[in-house]
Amino acid sequence: MTKTAILTDSTAYLPPELLKKYSIRVIPLTVIWEGETLRDGVDIQPDDFYKRLEKSKVMPTTSQITVMEMEAAFKNILEEGVNLLGIFLSSKFSGTMEAALKAREGMPTAASRIAIVDSLTTTMAMGWQVLTAARAAEAGENLENCRKITEHARENSGVLFVVETLEYLRRGGRIGGAQALLGTALNIKPVLEMQDGRIESVEKIRTKSKATQRLLELTVERIAGRKPVRVAAVYANAEAEAMALLEEAKKVLNPVETLCCPLSPVIGTHAGPGTIALPYMAGVE
């Protein structure tokens, strides 16, 4: 049986040890900053990114993966004699999914060996889907089964998050349904959620500490007793807060797997420093 390789993009920002363990391939999006084009997680890492962001008077922008880059990645993987499952960030957040679909269209003789899944999310909410697919592939599941398993994981994954300010989302044009919160009191800390691929406002909280606590309460509600639970704390220049939140989540959710990892520079460009997210997957073996 032909093996299946998993390809994802850099916004999942999976820990290097897991990428290596499951041979997960990553194609980077880019950050464009003061004339420099920096590959996400390759040319610029989160620590350096957030230090520079604090001092910079010029805001970075981001760029999706091009069709040409995607096609080159597909060809490199297929040349190994494996099939390919690509799992990418929400098509409502980036044109990366469209680039993947066009790249496959441009390879008609190999199209049957390529499956593509829109994660409808990003960060570790996508990362849990990727890990589930990679583990299925390692267990010997074929391409079609890996795709179905990924879609099942997608249906049982989600992410709620808190930002310090909506300004970064507004500047990047990624504010989605949270647009209505613009112009509210500056000290409001909105709790946001990726819903069907878009950012939506869930609640307005007065302080960051209360918003972070509400983040956990809402995650518990979303999980609704499903087992097993996997949860990650993801942060933008707020590691201590994220680790504290993850410890609380462990007590409440009794997860079988946890991770604490930074937001990739591309996502950090849109979310901004101080963002904390709690991506989860529940009810998926």
C-alpha positions in Angstrom: 0.0 0.0 0.0 1.3 3.5 -0.9 2.1 5.6 2.2 0.5 9.0 2.8 2.6 12.0 3.6 1.1 15.0 5.4 1.8 18.6 4.4 0.6 21.6 6.3 1.4 25.3 6.5 3.5 27.2 9.1 0.5 28.7 10.9 -0.1 25.5 12.8 3.3 26.0 14.3 3.6 22.4 15.6 6.6 21.7 17.9 9.6 20.5 15.9 9.8 17.2 17.8 6.3 16.3 16.6 7.1 17.3 13.0 10.1 15.1 13.1 8.4 12.1 14.8 5.6 12.0 12.2 7.5 13.3 9.2 5.1 16.1 8.8 6.1 18.5 6.0 5.6 22.3 6.4 5.3 25.0 3.8 5.8 28.5 5.2 3.7 31.6 4.6 5.7 34.8 4.7 6.0 38.0 6.7 6.8 41.2 4.8 8.5 43.7 6.9 10.4 46.9 5.9 11.3 45.5 2.5 12.3 42.0 3.8 10.4 38.9 2.9 10.7 36.5 5.8 9.5 32.9 5.7 7.3 32.1 8.7 9.3 29.9 11.2 12.3 29.7 8.9 13.7 33.2 8.5 12.0 34.6 11.6 11.0 32.8 14.8 8.3 34.0 17.3 10.7 35.3 20.0 12.6 37.5 17.5 9.4 38.5 15.8 7.6 39.8 19.0 10.7 41.6 20.2 11.0 43.4 16.9 7.2 44.1 16.8 7.4 45.9 20.2 10.0 48.4 18.8 9.0 48.7 15.2 7.2 51.8 13.9 6.4 49.9 10.7 3.8 47.1 10.9 4.5 43.9 9.0 2.1 42.4 6.5 1.7 38.8 5.4 1.6 36.9 2.2 0.0 33.5 1.3 1.8 30.6 -0.3 1.8 31.0 -4.1 0.5 28.4 -6.5 4.1 27.9 -7.8 5.4 27.3 -4.3 2.6 24.9 -3.6 3.1 23.0 -6.8 6.9 22.7 -6.1 6.2 21.3 -2.6 3.7 18.8 -4.0 6.1 17.6 -6.7 9.0 17.1 -4.1 6.8 15.0 -1.9 5.2 12.9 -4.7 8.6 12.1 -6.1 9.2 10.1 -2.9 6.6 7.6 -4.2 4.0 8.5 -1.6 0.5 10.0 -1.7 -0.1 13.5 -0.3 -2.6 14.9 2.1 -2.5 18.7 2.5 -4.1 20.4 5.4 -4.1 24.2 5.4 -5.4 27.2 7.3 -9.0 28.4 6.7 -9.8 29.5 3.2 -11.8 32.3 4.8 -8.6 33.6 6.3 -6.1 33.2 3.6 -5.7 32.3 -0.1 -3.4 29.4 0.7 -6.2 26.8 0.3 -7.0 28.2 -3.1 -3.3 28.0 -4.1 -3.3 24.3 -3.1 -6.3 23.6 -5.2 -4.9 25.4 -8.2 -1.6 23.6 -7.8 -3.4 20.2 -7.8 -5.4 21.3 -10.9 -2.1 22.1 -12.6 -0.9 18.5 -12.0 -3.6 16.4 -13.6 -1.6 13.2 -13.9 -0.9 13.3 -10.2 -4.2 14.7 -8.9 -5.5 11.4 -7.7 -2.6 11.1 -5.4 -3.3 14.5 -3.7 -6.1 15.2 -1.2 -6.6 18.6 0.3 -8.5 19.6 3.4 -9.6 23.1 4.5 -9.0 23.0 8.2 -11.4 26.0 8.6 -9.1 27.2 11.4 -5.4 27.8 12.2 -2.8 27.5 15.0 -3.1 24.3 17.0 -6.8 23.9 16.2 -5.4 23.0 12.8 -2.4 21.3 14.4 -4.6 18.7 16.2 -6.1 17.9 12.8 -2.7 17.5 11.3 -1.4 15.3 14.1 -4.5 13.1 13.9 -3.9 12.7 10.1 -0.2 12.0 10.6 -0.9 9.3 13.2 -3.5 7.7 10.9 -0.9 7.7 8.1 1.7 6.2 10.3 -0.8 3.4 11.3 -1.1 2.5 7.6 -4.4 4.2 6.6 -4.7 5.1 2.9 -5.1 8.6 1.5 -8.9 8.6 1.4 -9.2 7.3 5.0 -6.6 9.9 6.2 -8.8 12.6 4.5 -12.0 11.3 6.2 -10.2 11.1 9.6 -9.0 14.6 9.2 -12.4 15.9 8.4 -13.8 14.1 11.5 -11.1 15.8 13.5 -12.0 19.1 12.0 -15.6 18.7 13.1 -14.5 18.1 16.7 -11.9 20.8 16.9 -12.1 24.5 17.8 -10.3 27.5 19.3 -11.3 30.4 21.5 -8.9 33.2 22.1 -8.4 36.6 23.8 -6.5 39.5 22.2 -5.1 42.6 23.9 -6.5 44.8 21.2 -8.6 44.4 18.0 -6.3 46.8 16.2 -4.0 44.1 14.7 -7.0 42.2 13.3 -8.5 45.4 12.0 -5.3 46.4 10.2 -4.8 43.0 8.6 -8.4 42.8 7.4 -9.0 39.6 9.4 -11.5 40.9 11.9 -14.5 39.1 10.6 -17.6 39.1 12.8 -15.7 41.0 15.5 -16.0 44.1 13.4 -19.0 45.2 15.6 -16.7 45.5 18.6 -14.6 48.3 17.1 -15.2 51.6 18.8 -16.1 50.0 22.1 -14.2 50.9 25.4 -10.5 50.5 25.1 -10.3 48.3 28.2 -12.6 45.7 26.8 -10.9 42.3 26.2 -13.0 40.4 23.7 -13.2 36.6 23.7 -13.2 35.5 20.1 -13.7 32.2 18.3 -13.0 30.7 14.9 -16.5 29.6 13.7 -16.8 28.0 10.3 -13.5 29.5 9.3 -14.1 33.1 10.4 -13.4 35.1 13.5 -16.5 35.8 15.5 -17.0 37.7 18.7 -18.3 35.6 21.7 -18.2 37.9 24.7 -16.8 41.2 25.9 -15.0 41.1 29.2 -13.6 44.0 31.3 -10.2 42.6 32.2 -7.6 40.2 30.7 -7.6 37.9 33.7 -11.4 37.5 33.6 -11.3 37.1 29.9 -8.7 34.3 30.2 -10.8 32.5 32.8 -13.9 32.8 30.6 -11.8 31.4 27.8 -11.5 28.2 29.8 -15.1 28.1 30.8 -16.3 28.5 27.3 -13.9 25.8 26.1 -15.4 23.4 28.7 -18.8 24.2 27.3 -17.8 23.6 23.8 -16.2 20.2 24.7 -19.4 19.2 26.5 -18.0 16.1 28.2 -16.6 14.5 25.0 -13.5 12.3 25.5 -10.7 12.1 24.9 -9.6 15.7 25.1 -6.6 17.3 23.6 -5.8 20.9 24.4 -3.1 23.4 23.7 -2.3 26.9 25.1 -1.0 29.1 22.3 0.4 32.6 23.0 1.9 35.7 21.4 4.6 37.0 23.8 2.5 35.8 26.8 4.1 32.4 27.7 3.6 32.7 31.5 -0.1 33.5 31.1 -0.6 30.7 28.6 1.2 28.1 30.8 -0.9 29.1 33.8 -4.1 28.7 31.7 -3.0 25.3 30.5 -2.4 24.1 34.1 -6.0 25.2 34.9 -7.3 23.4 31.8 -5.5 20.2 32.8 -7.4 20.3 36.2 -10.8 20.8 34.6 -10.5 18.8 31.4 -8.2 15.9 32.3 -6.7 15.9 28.7 -4.8 13.0 27.3 -2.4 15.3 25.5 -1.4 18.9 25.9 0.9 21.4 24.2 2.1 24.9 24.9 3.5 26.7 21.9 3.9 30.2 20.4 1.8 31.8 17.7 3.6 31.8 14.4 4.8 35.2 13.2 2.2 35.2 10.4 -0.7 34.7 12.9 1.0 37.0 15.4 1.0 39.8 12.8 -2.9 39.7 12.8 -3.5 38.8 16.4 -0.9 41.0 18.1 1.2 40.6 21.2 -0.6 39.4 24.3 -3.0 37.0 22.5 -3.8 33.8 24.2 -5.6 30.9 22.6 -6.9 27.6 23.8 -7.2 25.2 20.7 -8.9 21.9 21.5 -10.0 18.6 20.0 -12.4 16.4 21.8 -14.1 13.0 21.0 -11.4 11.9 18.5 -9.4 8.8 19.4 
